[in-house]
């Protein structure tokens, strides 16, 4: 029956990740990170940290990056 089988558990340790949005400057092509993607409105503006150009973007133009968790200690 099902109760007599000895199944091995396959637990894998997953590293915690966080997501951030990324938009590309139309003038110098540098990527600018946007944190708190869920709080961004449909249209928003971001200033480029390299050239200072302020670009207007739509939410569907934003890319998503998955990065490892920055904390070294667990909460």
Phi and psi in degrees as a GROMACS rama.xvg file:
@    title "Ramachandran Plot"
@    xaxis  label "Phi"
@    yaxis  label "Psi"
@TYPE xy
-76.9844  -26.1024  UNK-2
-77.6551  -21.9421  UNK-3
-85.5952  -11.1804  UNK-4
-77.9987  146.182  UNK-5
-108.05  89.2425  UNK-6
-85.3638  137.889  UNK-7
-86.7882  136.716  UNK-8
-84.1057  133.47  UNK-9
-107.29  80.085  UNK-10
-96.3651  128.982  UNK-11
-115.51  142.303  UNK-12
-83.9531  120.993  UNK-13
-99.6736  133.831  UNK-14
-76.8105  140.14  UNK-15
-71.8863  138.231  UNK-16
-127.962  160.617  UNK-17
-132.83  154.415  UNK-18
-109.626  142.513  UNK-19
-137.853  151.764  UNK-20
-87.8413  153.673  UNK-21
-136.287  130.715  UNK-22
-121.502  152.382  UNK-23
-106.135  132.403  UNK-24
-66.4826  133.418  UNK-25
-76.8891  -15.8972  UNK-26
-92.5071  -50.6725  UNK-27
-111.927  -3.32742  UNK-28
66.4408  21.374  UNK-29
-84.6025  141.194  UNK-30
-84.0487  136.492  UNK-31
-117.396  124.966  UNK-32
-76.1787  145.438  UNK-33
-124.889  114.154  UNK-34
-89.0136  159.866  UNK-35
57.4726  64.1119  UNK-36
-61.4004  -35.8516  UNK-37
-68.9255  -20.4582  UNK-38
-90.2858  -3.91222  UNK-39
-77.6951  137.259  UNK-40
-76.6105  178.914  UNK-41
-62.8637  -37.5632  UNK-42
-125.515  134.904  UNK-43
-148.184  165.134  UNK-44
-123.736  145.768  UNK-45
-136.808  136.493  UNK-46
-90.243  134.036  UNK-47
-73.4011  135.673  UNK-48
-78.1537  -18.2372  UNK-49
-90.6214  -53.3371  UNK-50
-103.28  -14.2541  UNK-51
85.7318  1.913  UNK-52
-72.6093  134.071  UNK-53
-98.6889  117.853  UNK-54
-108.214  147.788  UNK-55
-102.961  130.314  UNK-56
-130.646  157.212  UNK-57
-102.325  156.935  UNK-58
-63.1555  -31.2612  UNK-59
-76.2236  -9.32409  UNK-60
-86.4396  -9.10776  UNK-61
-81.94  135.325  UNK-62
-93.7658  161.293  UNK-63
-118.069  131.247  UNK-64
-112.752  136.072  UNK-65
-100.96  120.413  UNK-66
-122.654  153.016  UNK-67
-67.4953  154.379  UNK-68
-60.9071  138.735  UNK-69
-82.2152  -20.1367  UNK-70
-75.5406  137.936  UNK-71
-94.1871  -25.372  UNK-72
-99.8617  144.261  UNK-73
-76.9087  152.424  UNK-74
